[in-house]
């Protein structure tokens, strides 16, 4: 089994920053890719950013320049640095761990609220 745990969410004001963390543990041989997704109330889940084991990153176009994904392969951990946060960034942020094309795991999600 694989456990995925996110942390770092919270309430911040517009313009502030927040850093999310996600740690994967359990029966893991190798993680192909890790990613962050988010779901706002009444909206579908959307991709925020993805990073491969080789460090190749892919971001949602609307978030480029404000969000940065990084990864520590040795710790099976990924991070999402979010800067200049806006109210529209309010959502539940989910960590995704992809072992292969057929196997992936999700965390429970962490709430990020941007409000004055």
Phi and psi in degrees as GROMACS dihedral restraints (atoms count N, CA, C in turn):
[ dihedral_restraints ]
;  ai    aj    ak    al  type     phi  dphi    fc
    3     4     5     6     1  -122.6    20    10
    4     5     6     7     1   132.9    20    10
    6     7     8     9     1  -109.2    20    10
    7     8     9    10     1   138.2    20    10
    9    10    11    12     1  -127.3    20    10
   10    11    12    13     1   122.2    20    10
   12    13    14    15     1  -129.7    20    10
   13    14    15    16     1   122.0    20    10
   15    16    17    18     1   -95.1    20    10
   16    17    18    19     1   156.5    20    10
   18    19    20    21     1  -154.7    20    10
   19    20    21    22     1   163.5    20    10
   21    22    23    24     1   106.7    20    10
   22    23    24    25     1    -4.2    20    10
   24    25    26    27     1   -71.0    20    10
   25    26    27    28     1   171.2    20    10
   27    28    29    30     1   165.0    20    10
   28    29    30    31     1  -168.9    20    10
   30    31    32    33     1  -104.3    20    10
   31    32    33    34     1   125.1    20    10
   33    34    35    36     1  -134.2    20    10
   34    35    36    37     1   163.8    20    10
   36    37    38    39     1   -90.6    20    10
   37    38    39    40     1   156.7    20    10
   39    40    41    42     1   -54.3    20    10
   40    41    42    43     1   136.6    20    10
   42    43    44    45     1    93.2    20    10
   43    44    45    46     1   -15.4    20    10
   45    46    47    48     1   -82.6    20    10
   46    47    48    49     1   175.4    20    10
   48    49    50    51     1  -118.0    20    10
   49    50    51    52     1   160.6    20    10
   51    52    53    54     1  -152.0    20    10
   52    53    54    55     1   145.9    20    10
   54    55    56    57     1  -122.9    20    10
   55    56    57    58     1   122.1    20    10
   57    58    59    60     1   -97.2    20    10
   58    59    60    61     1   147.9    20    10
   60    61    62    63     1  -126.5    20    10
   61    62    63    64     1   151.8    20    10
   63    64    65    66     1  -142.4    20    10
   64    65    66    67     1   124.6    20    10
   66    67    68    69     1  -117.2    20    10
   67    68    69    70     1   130.5    20    10
   69    70    71    72     1  -106.5    20    10
   70    71    72    73     1   137.4    20    10
   72    73    74    75     1  -144.1    20    10
   73    74    75    76     1   164.4    20    10
   75    76    77    78     1   115.0    20    10
   76    77    78    79     1  -148.4    20    10
   78    79    80    81     1   -81.3    20    10
   79    80    81    82     1    80.4    20    10
   81    82    83    84     1  -120.3    20    10
   82    83    84    85     1   123.0    20    10
   84    85    86    87     1   -90.9    20    10
   85    86    87    88     1   -50.8    20    10
   87    88    89    90     1  -156.9    20    10
   88    89    90    91     1   136.9    20    10
   90    91    92    93     1   -97.6    20    10
   91    92    93    94     1   125.1    20    10
   93    94    95    96     1   -75.9    20    10
   94    95    96    97     1   -43.5    20    10
   96    97    98    99     1  -155.3    20    10
   97    98    99   100     1   153.1    20    10
   99   100   101   102     1  -128.7    20    10
  100   101   102   103     1   149.6    20    10
  102   103   104   105     1  -151.0    20    10
  103   104   105   106     1   165.3    20    10
  105   106   107   108     1  -118.6    20    10
  106   107   108   109     1   136.2    20    10
  108   109   110   111     1  -130.7    20    10
  109   110   111   112     1   160.1    20    10
  111   112   113   114     1  -142.2    20    10
  112   113   114   115     1   154.5    20    10
  114   115   116   117     1  -139.0    20    10
  115   116   117   118     1   117.0    20    10
  117   118   119   120     1   -90.2    20    10
  118   119   120   121     1   157.8    20    10
  120   121   122   123     1   -55.3    20    10
  121   122   123   124     1   129.0    20    10
  123   124   125   126     1    77.8    20    10
  124   125   126   127     1     4.9    20    10
  126   127   128   129     1  -122.4    20    10
  127   128   129   130     1   162.9    20    10
  129   130   131   132     1   -78.2    20    10
  130   131   132   133     1   156.7    20    10
  132   133   134   135     1   -66.3    20    10
  133   134   135   136     1   138.0    20    10
  135   136   137   138     1  -129.5    20    10
  136   137   138   139     1   155.0    20    10
  138   139   140   141     1   -75.2    20    10
  139   140   141   142     1   134.5    20    10
  141   142   143   144     1   -99.9    20    10
  142   143   144   145     1   -57.0    20    10
  144   145   146   147     1  -163.6    20    10
  145   146   147   148     1   152.6    20    10
  147   148   149   150     1  -135.5    20    10
  148   149   150   151     1   144.3    20    10
  150   151   152   153     1  -134.7    20    10
  151   152   153   154     1   132.4    20    10
  153   154   155   156     1   -86.3    20    10
  154   155   156   157     1   172.5    20    10
  156   157   158   159     1   -63.0    20    10
  157   158   159   160     1   -25.3    20    10
  159   160   161   162     1   -87.2    20    10
  160   161   162   163     1    -0.4    20    10
  162   163   164   165     1    92.0    20    10
  163   164   165   166     1     6.9    20    10
  165   166   167   168     1   -75.8    20    10
  166   167   168   169     1   129.8    20    10
  168   169   170   171     1  -114.4    20    10
  169   170   171   172     1   154.2    20    10
  171   172   173   174     1  -143.7    20    10
  172   173   174   175     1   130.0    20    10
  174   175   176   177     1  -121.0    20    10
  175   176   177   178     1   154.1    20    10
  177   178   179   180     1   -62.9    20    10
  178   179   180   181     1   135.5    20    10
  180   181   182   183     1   -54.5    20    10
  181   182   183   184     1   -39.1    20    10
  183   184   185   186     1   -70.9    20    10
  184   185   186   187     1   -13.0    20    10
  186   187   188   189     1  -108.7    20    10
  187   188   189   190     1    -6.9    20    10
  189   190   191   192     1   -58.6    20    10
  190   191   192   193     1   134.2    20    10
  192   193   194   195     1    96.5    20    10
  193   194   195   196     1   -24.1    20    10
  195   196   197   198     1  -106.2    20    10
  196   197   198   199     1   -34.2    20    10
  198   199   200   201     1  -109.8    20    10
  199   200   201   202     1   142.2    20    10
  201   202   203   204     1  -133.3    20    10
  202   203   204   205     1   124.9    20    10
  204   205   206   207     1   -99.7    20    10
  205   206   207   208     1   143.2    20    10
  207   208   209   210     1  -145.9    20    10
  208   209   210   211     1   171.1    20    10
  210   211   212   213     1  -152.7    20    10
  211   212   213   214     1   143.5    20    10
  213   214   215   216     1  -115.9    20    10
  214   215   216   217     1    99.5    20    10
  216   217   218   219     1   -62.0    20    10
  217   218   219   220     1   -35.8    20    10
  219   220   221   222     1   -65.0    20    10
  220   221   222   223     1   -28.7    20    10
  222   223   224   225     1  -104.2    20    10
  223   224   225   226     1     1.4    20    10
  225   226   227   228     1    50.9    20    10
  226   227   228   229     1    46.0    20    10
  228   229   230   231     1  -128.8    20    10
  229   230   231   232     1   143.3    20    10
  231   232   233   234     1  -128.2    20    10
  232   233   234   235     1   161.2    20    10
  234   235   236   237     1  -134.3    20    10
  235   236   237   238     1   155.3    20    10
  237   238   239   240     1  -133.9    20    10
  238   239   240   241     1   109.8    20    10
  240   241   242   243     1   -90.1    20    10
  241   242   243   244     1   120.6    20    10
  243   244   245   246     1  -116.5    20    10
  244   245   246   247     1   118.0    20    10
  246   247   248   249     1  -113.1    20    10
  247   248   249   250     1   161.3    20    10
  249   250   251   252     1    47.7    20    10
  250   251   252   253     1    50.4    20    10
  252   253   254   255     1   -63.8    20    10
  253   254   255   256     1   145.9    20    10
  255   256   257   258     1  -121.1    20    10
  256   257   258   259     1   157.6    20    10
  258   259   260   261     1   -55.0    20    10
  259   260   261   262     1   -32.8    20    10
  261   262   263   264     1   -71.7    20    10
  262   263   264   265     1    -6.9    20    10
  264   265   266   267     1   -83.0    20    10
  265   266   267   268     1    -5.5    20    10
  267   268   269   270     1   -62.1    20    10
  268   269   270   271     1   124.6    20    10
  270   271   272   273     1  -177.2    20    10
  271   272   273   274     1   171.4    20    10
  273   274   275   276     1   -90.5    20    10
  274   275   276   277     1   127.2    20    10
  276   277   278   279     1  -102.0    20    10
  277   278   279   280     1   128.5    20    10
  279   280   281   282     1  -114.9    20    10
  280   281   282   283     1   141.3    20    10
  282   283   284   285     1   -96.3    20    10
  283   284   285   286     1   136.2    20    10
  285   286   287   288     1  -120.7    20    10
  286   287   288   289     1   134.3    20    10
  288   289   290   291     1  -120.9    20    10
  289   290   291   292     1   116.6    20    10
  291   292   293   294     1  -107.2    20    10
  292   293   294   295     1   116.8    20    10
  294   295   296   297     1   -85.9    20    10
  295   296   297   298     1   -40.1    20    10
  297   298   299   300     1  -154.0    20    10
  298   299   300   301     1  -177.0    20    10
  300   301   302   303     1   -65.9    20    10
  301   302   303   304     1   -20.9    20    10
  303   304   305   306     1  -105.5    20    10
  304   305   306   307     1    -9.4    20    10
  306   307   308   309     1  -130.8    20    10
  307   308   309   310     1   122.1    20    10
  309   310   311   312     1  -146.3    20    10
  310   311   312   313     1   157.9    20    10
  312   313   314   315     1  -132.5    20    10
  313   314   315   316     1   149.5    20    10
  315   316   317   318     1  -121.8    20    10
  316   317   318   319     1   147.8    20    10
  318   319   320   321     1   -83.5    20    10
  319   320   321   322     1   176.9    20    10
  321   322   323   324     1   -77.9    20    10
  322   323   324   325     1   -18.5    20    10
  324   325   326   327     1    99.5    20    10
  325   326   327   328     1   150.2    20    10
  327   328   329   330     1  -132.6    20    10
  328   329   330   331     1   134.4    20    10
  330   331   332   333     1   -80.9    20    10
  331   332   333   334     1   130.8    20    10
  333   334   335   336     1  -119.4    20    10
  334   335   336   337     1   122.1    20    10
  336   337   338   339     1  -122.6    20    10
  337   338   339   340     1   125.7    20    10
  339   340   341   342     1  -114.3    20    10
  340   341   342   343     1   109.9    20    10
  342   343   344   345     1  -156.1    20    10
  343   344   345   346     1   146.2    20    10
